[in-house]
Amino acid sequence: MVKLIKYLFFIPTCLGAASLFQAVKASPIDQRIFKVVTVGDPGTAFVLGPSDKGRCILVTAYHVIKGNSSSEPLQILSPKGDKFVLSKAAFKYDEKLDLAFAPAASCKNSLGLPLARATTITVSTKVRIKGYPIDEEAVHSVRVMPFTATGRVTQYNDSIPYDLNYDAPTKPGYSGGPVINNDGRELMAIHAYSDTVNDSNDYELREQLRVGGRGVSAPLIYKFLKGFGVNLPRSKKSVCLVGVC
């Protein structure tokens, strides 16, 4: 019974906000993945940094917040029980790249991961995508803890907006979540789009045909943020050329 309790979430009661969806056991990365509640379907966000100026930012996919007007607040929830509200006006964005960011109140929840360089992103690299898929959230309605989809990079072309493809079975709701390399040491991309083998409008059929997803790679994220004066750390991971590191 004791072991079971470690994995349960406690529903808020009259005791107040201190009991807000607490997770007794969670990985350090999972605890730093935020659920974004919008007027439409929920998405995912996370904090990166600090930058060269010592500041951190909250990043997500632009389409996660696109549907909200300036008067419709975005609720940001974390597994730690953190809860705050942001206006869409607080975000800088690039609709074509499908990226958006806002200043973070502090760096305490930052993933602390450097951005991967283009030379270290290769086909077959194992990745993990963190986020809040809509269908799982419907079943676990009080769960504020991200799920994980795993897979491998299948294609990388940094000349297009959704330039990183992977075979992880992502779903709506993962949008805006981090795509992390398997050892959890660098950010590969921000998840943007879930792929199926066709464009069926039948929800159940689409779930059966789901084959992977696409993201905006770390190099594009770096260039996007640099354009707004935000310089984030990049990976120093060594690159092997012709079998020699």
N, C-alpha and C positions, 0 to 999 in steps of 0.2 A: 504494500500500500504506500509506503514511504517513497519508493522508487517511482511510482505512478504519479504522485503529486508533483514531482520535479518537472514534469512535462505538461502540467495543466496551467491554464490561464485563469486568473481570479477575476470574476465579474465585479464591477464597481457596485458598492452598496452605499448606505447612508453614512458610512464612515468618511466619505469624501474622496477627493481627487487622488489621494495618495494610493488608493487601491486600483488605479486605472491600469487594466490589462497587464499585469506584471508577469513576466516570464522568468522563472527561477533559473532555467538553464538555457543558454543561447550562446552561439559563437560570437566573438568580438565583432566580426564583420556583420553578422545578422542583426546585432543590436544597433547598428548604425545605418540600417536601410529604412527609409521613411515611406510611409503610405501617404499618397496625396489624394485627398477627397475633394472632388470637383462637382460641378453641376451635372456632369455626365458620368462616364465610367471612371473609377479610380485608377491611378497610375502609381508610379514609383519615383523616388528622388533620393539623393544621397549627397553628403558633404565631401568636398575635395579641398586640399590645401594642407598647410598654409602656403601662400604664394610668396614671392620674393619680398613682398611688403608685409608679410606676417598675417595676412587675412585669409579667410576661408570662404567658400561659396557653396550654395545649394544648387545642384544641377539636375536637370531632367530633360525629357524630350519635349519639344515645344507643343506638340499636338496634345500632350497631357493637360496643359493649362489653356489651350487655345479657346475652348468653348466657354470659358468664364468671362463675364464682363468685368469692368473695373469695380463695379459695386458688389460683385459676388465673390466673397473671400474663399481662398483655398485653405483647407485645413490640413495641417501636416502632423502626422502621428508617428511615434516610434515605439519599438518594443520596450524601451526603457520607461515608458510612461510619459515621455515628453510630448507636449501638445502645444502647437502655436498656429497662428493664422497669418497668411501673407496675401497681399493684393497682387493681382496679375501685373499691375503697374510697377511692381518692385523688380520685375524680371527684365533683363536684356535678352534678346533672342535673334535667331536667324531662322526664318520660316523655311527657307530652302534646305538648310542643313538639318532642320528639325531639332535644334538645340536651344536651351534656355537656361539662364542662371540668375540667381539673386544673391546678394550679400548674406552670409550666415552670421547669426548673432555671436557665435564663438566658434572655436576650432575643436571643442571637446568631443564632438561627434564625427569628426572627420575620419574617413577611411584610412587616411595617411598613406595612400598608395600613389606611386609615381605613374605618369602616363607612359605607356609602352611606345617605343620607337618603331617606325615602319619596318626597319631591318630585322626586328625580332618577331614580327607577326608573320607566321608561315602556315600554310595548309597543314592540317592534322594536329595543330596545337590544341590541347585540351582546354576547354573553357567552362566556366560556371556563370549562369545568369541568375541574378537575385531579383525578386520582385513579388508583387501581390496579384496573382492571376485571379480574374473575376469569378470563375466558377468555384475555385477553392474557397474564396472569401465568402461565397454564398452559403457554403456548407459549414464553414467555421466562422460564423458571423461575428464573434467577439475576438477572433484571433488577430492580433497585431504582431505578426512575426512573418518575415518573408519566406517564400518557398524558393527552391533551387531547381533549375533545369540545367542538365549537363550535356556536353557534346564536344564536337571538334570543329575547328575552323575549316570551311569547305572552299572558300574563295575570298580573295582580298584584292581590291582595286581601289586605290585611294584617289581616283579621279572622278568618282561619283559620290553623291550624298550618302546613300546607304551602302557604304563600301566594304563592309565586313559581313560575310555570310557564315552561318554555322548550322549544324544539324541538331542542335538542342531543341527539344519539343516545347517551344515557348507558346504562350497564350496571351490574349488581351489582358492587360493589367500589369504585365511585366514591363511595359513601355516606360522608359526613363530610368530603368534599373541598370546597375553596373554589370558589365561583362568582364569577368576577372579570369586571369590565367589560373590553371589548376592548382598551383602552389600558393595562390593568394597573395602574390607579391607585386603585381602590377595591374593597372587598369587597361584593358584591351579596347573597350568601346562602351558606348551607352546603347542599350537595346532600344530599337525603334519600331520594328515591324515583324509580325509573325507570318510565316509562309505556309501555304497549303499547296497541294498538287494541282488544285484547280480553284475556281472562284465560286463554288457552290454556296447558295444562300441558306442551305439547310444546316443549322447549327451542329446537330449531332454528327452529320456527315463530315463537316469541316473538321471537327475534333478528331475523327478517325483518320483524316487525310493530312493532318498537321505534320509537317516535315522539318521545320526549323525556323530560323529567323534571320533578321538583318540588323546590323547596328551601325552607328557612326563611330569610326575608329578613333583611337587615342590621338594619332597625328592630326586629324581634322579637328578634334576637340581642342588640342593645343593651339592650333592656328586661330580658331574661332575665339578662344578666350584671350589670346595675345592681342587680337584686334581691339579688344576692350581694355587693354592695359593690364590684364591678369596673366602673370607668368607663373605657371605651376611647374613643380619638379618633373623631370623626365627620367625614365629608367636608365640606369647605368649598366644594365645587364649586357654581358659580353655577347658578341655575335660570332657564330662559327662559319667560316668560309672554307669550302672544299674540305670539310672534315677537320679543319684546324681552328682552334679557338684562340 
